[in-house]
Amino acid sequence: ASLLPQRPEAKVYSTTAGNRATISLKDGSQIELNTETTLRLATERNRSTVWLDEGEAYFSIRHNKSRPFTVVVGGHHILDLGTKFFVRRQGTAVRVALMDGSIRFDPDRGGTGSATLKPGDVLIADANKVRVTREPITRLSNEISWRNDLVVFEHTTLAEAVAELNRYGRKKLVVADPEIGARKISGAFPASDSELFARAARSALDLKF
């Protein structure tokens, strides 16, 4: 009898609130982890596989046909075809946005919704459906401004801005009035400084803090 080669164990990488991390692979590819993100990486001779268990990650992958790179998130499979893209997982919802190159998306359990994305495509998958929309690359770039410790808001409601900012800091902001929460704000703010954002929002929107 011959022994079958064992698959390598996946290495776990995670970040806590307000922290980020970068994984550098031997071929020059990189994976950047945003706040409160957990992923597992298994590297074999003929393939690499990442499981994104929670959070958000930015992938800059050097394509190699002989060593496919796959991201598994919520049961869905994302196959790199020479790519820069980011993936965000919130519960059962998955959001994939392509910055450069191409990726193939295959939904969980062979469901309908397989798609090959091109730059500017944004794919959103949940328990019921998969849909693809288009967004300007500049707007998508704002979404990954966390790579430079920034959050960028463009006519974003105060409630949505606070929810996003609270992902990064230990001090959490609360919008007590729904009417105030519906007011909109724009600007770039340090992700790790919720008090600075609160002062800016107070000044811009004439709020009590």
C-alpha positions as CSV (number, residue, x, y, z in Angstrom):
1,A,0.0,0.0,0.0
2,S,1.2,3.5,-0.7
3,L,0.6,6.6,1.4
4,L,-1.3,9.4,-0.1
5,P,0.3,12.9,0.4
6,Q,-1.4,14.9,3.1
7,R,-2.8,18.3,2.3
8,P,-1.0,21.0,4.2
9,E,-2.7,22.5,7.2
10,A,-4.1,26.0,6.7
11,K,-2.3,28.8,8.6
12,V,-4.6,31.2,10.4
13,Y,-4.2,35.0,10.2
14,S,-6.4,37.5,12.1
15,T,-6.6,41.1,13.0
16,T,-8.2,42.8,16.0
17,A,-10.3,46.0,15.9
18,G,-8.3,48.9,14.4
19,N,-5.5,46.8,13.2
20,R,-4.4,45.6,9.8
21,A,-1.9,43.0,8.5
22,T,-0.2,42.1,5.2
23,I,0.7,38.6,4.1
24,S,3.5,38.4,1.5
25,L,3.6,35.2,-0.6
26,K,6.8,33.8,-2.2
27,D,5.7,34.7,-5.8
28,G,5.3,38.4,-4.9
29,S,1.5,38.2,-4.3
30,Q,0.1,40.0,-1.3
31,I,-3.0,39.8,0.9
32,E,-3.9,42.8,3.1
33,L,-6.3,42.2,6.0
34,N,-8.6,45.0,7.3
35,T,-9.8,45.4,10.8
36,E,-11.4,42.4,12.6
37,T,-10.6,39.9,9.8
38,T,-9.8,36.2,10.0
39,L,-8.6,34.1,7.1
40,R,-6.9,30.8,6.6
41,L,-4.2,30.2,3.9
42,A,-3.1,26.8,2.6
43,T,-0.2,26.8,0.1
44,E,0.6,23.7,-1.9
45,R,3.0,22.9,-4.7
46,N,0.3,23.3,-7.3
47,R,-2.3,25.7,-5.7
48,S,-3.0,28.2,-3.0
49,T,-6.4,28.5,-1.2
50,V,-7.6,31.2,1.1
51,W,-10.7,30.8,3.3
52,L,-12.1,34.2,4.3
53,D,-14.0,33.5,7.6
54,E,-14.9,37.0,8.5
55,G,-14.0,40.6,7.7
56,E,-12.4,42.1,4.6
57,A,-9.2,41.5,2.6
58,Y,-7.5,43.1,-0.5
59,F,-5.8,40.6,-2.8
60,S,-3.0,41.5,-5.3
61,I,-2.2,38.2,-7.0
62,R,0.3,37.3,-9.6
63,H,-1.5,34.9,-11.9
64,N,0.1,31.5,-12.6
65,K,-1.9,28.9,-14.6
66,S,0.1,26.1,-13.1
67,R,-0.6,27.3,-9.5
68,P,-4.3,28.5,-9.3
69,F,-5.2,30.9,-6.5
70,T,-8.7,30.5,-5.0
71,V,-10.6,32.4,-2.3
72,V,-13.4,30.6,-0.6
73,V,-15.9,32.8,1.2
74,G,-19.3,31.7,2.5
75,G,-19.0,28.6,0.3
76,H,-18.5,30.7,-2.8
77,H,-15.3,30.2,-4.9
78,I,-13.3,33.1,-6.4
79,L,-10.6,32.0,-8.9
80,D,-7.8,34.5,-9.7
81,L,-7.1,35.2,-13.3
82,G,-4.4,37.8,-12.8
83,T,-6.0,40.2,-10.4
84,K,-6.4,43.0,-7.8
85,F,-9.7,42.7,-6.0
86,F,-11.2,42.9,-2.5
87,V,-13.7,40.8,-0.7
88,R,-15.9,41.7,2.3
89,R,-17.9,39.2,4.3
90,Q,-20.7,40.3,6.7
91,G,-22.6,37.3,8.0
92,T,-23.9,35.4,5.0
93,A,-23.5,38.4,2.6
94,V,-20.4,38.6,0.4
95,R,-19.2,41.6,-1.6
96,V,-16.5,41.2,-4.2
97,A,-15.1,44.2,-6.2
98,L,-12.6,43.9,-9.0
99,M,-9.9,46.7,-9.4
100,D,-7.8,45.1,-12.1
101,G,-7.5,41.9,-14.2
102,S,-10.1,39.3,-14.0
103,I,-11.7,36.8,-11.6
104,R,-14.2,34.0,-11.9
105,F,-16.9,33.6,-9.3
106,D,-18.7,30.3,-8.7
107,P,-21.5,30.4,-6.2
108,D,-22.0,28.0,-3.3
109,R,-23.2,24.5,-3.9
110,G,-23.2,24.8,-7.7
111,G,-26.0,27.4,-7.6
112,T,-26.7,29.8,-10.5
113,G,-24.8,33.1,-10.7
114,S,-21.4,32.1,-12.0
115,A,-19.7,35.1,-13.5
116,T,-16.4,36.3,-14.8
117,L,-15.8,39.9,-13.6
118,K,-13.9,42.7,-15.2
119,P,-12.5,45.9,-13.6
120,G,-15.3,48.0,-12.0
121,D,-17.6,45.0,-11.5
122,V,-19.1,44.6,-8.0
123,L,-20.6,41.2,-7.2
124,I,-23.0,40.9,-4.2
125,A,-24.0,37.4,-3.1
126,D,-26.3,36.4,-0.3
127,A,-28.3,33.3,0.6
128,N,-30.9,34.0,-2.1
129,K,-29.2,35.5,-5.2
130,V,-26.1,36.8,-6.9
131,R,-26.1,40.2,-8.7
132,V,-23.4,42.2,-10.5
133,T,-23.3,46.0,-10.7
134,R,-20.8,48.5,-12.0
135,E,-19.0,51.3,-10.0
136,P,-16.3,53.7,-11.0
137,I,-12.8,52.6,-10.1
138,T,-12.3,55.8,-8.1
139,R,-15.2,55.0,-5.9
140,L,-13.9,51.5,-5.3
141,S,-10.5,52.9,-4.5
142,N,-12.2,54.9,-1.7
143,E,-13.6,51.7,-0.3
144,I,-10.1,50.3,0.3
145,S,-8.7,53.6,1.6
146,W,-8.3,51.6,4.9
147,R,-5.0,50.4,3.4
148,N,-3.8,53.9,4.2
149,D,-5.6,54.1,7.6
150,L,-8.3,56.3,6.1
151,V,-12.1,56.0,5.7
152,V,-13.6,58.0,2.8
153,F,-17.2,59.0,2.7
154,E,-19.0,60.4,-0.3
155,H,-22.5,61.8,0.5
156,T,-22.8,59.0,3.1
157,T,-25.4,59.1,5.8
158,L,-24.1,59.9,9.2
159,A,-25.5,56.6,10.5
160,E,-23.7,54.6,7.8
161,A,-20.5,56.6,8.4
162,V,-20.5,55.9,12.1
163,A,-21.2,52.2,11.6
164,E,-18.2,52.0,9.3
165,L,-15.9,54.0,11.6
166,N,-16.9,51.9,14.6
167,R,-15.3,48.9,12.9
168,Y,-11.9,50.4,13.6
169,G,-12.0,52.0,17.0
170,R,-12.4,50.9,20.6
171,K,-14.4,54.0,21.3
172,K,-17.8,53.6,19.6
173,L,-19.9,56.5,18.3
174,V,-23.7,56.5,18.7
175,V,-26.2,58.5,16.7
176,A,-29.1,59.0,19.0
177,D,-31.5,60.8,16.6
178,P,-32.6,58.9,13.4
179,E,-33.2,62.2,11.7
180,I,-29.6,63.3,12.3
181,G,-28.4,59.9,11.3
182,A,-30.0,60.4,7.9
183,R,-28.0,63.6,7.2
184,K,-25.1,63.1,4.8
185,I,-21.4,63.8,5.2
186,S,-18.4,63.7,2.8
187,G,-14.7,63.6,3.5
188,A,-11.6,61.5,4.3
189,F,-10.9,60.7,8.0
190,P,-8.3,58.7,9.9
191,A,-9.8,55.3,10.5
192,S,-8.4,55.1,14.0
193,D,-9.6,58.5,15.3
194,S,-13.3,58.5,16.0
195,E,-13.1,61.7,18.1
196,L,-11.7,63.6,15.2
197,F,-14.5,62.4,13.0
198,A,-17.0,63.4,15.7
199,R,-15.6,66.9,15.9
200,A,-15.7,67.3,12.2
201,A,-19.3,66.0,12.0
202,R,-20.3,68.4,14.8
203,S,-18.8,71.3,12.9
204,A,-20.1,70.3,9.5
205,L,-23.6,69.4,10.5
206,D,-24.0,71.7,13.6
207,L,-24.5,68.8,16.0
208,K,-24.3,68.3,19.7
209,F,-21.4,66.0,20.7
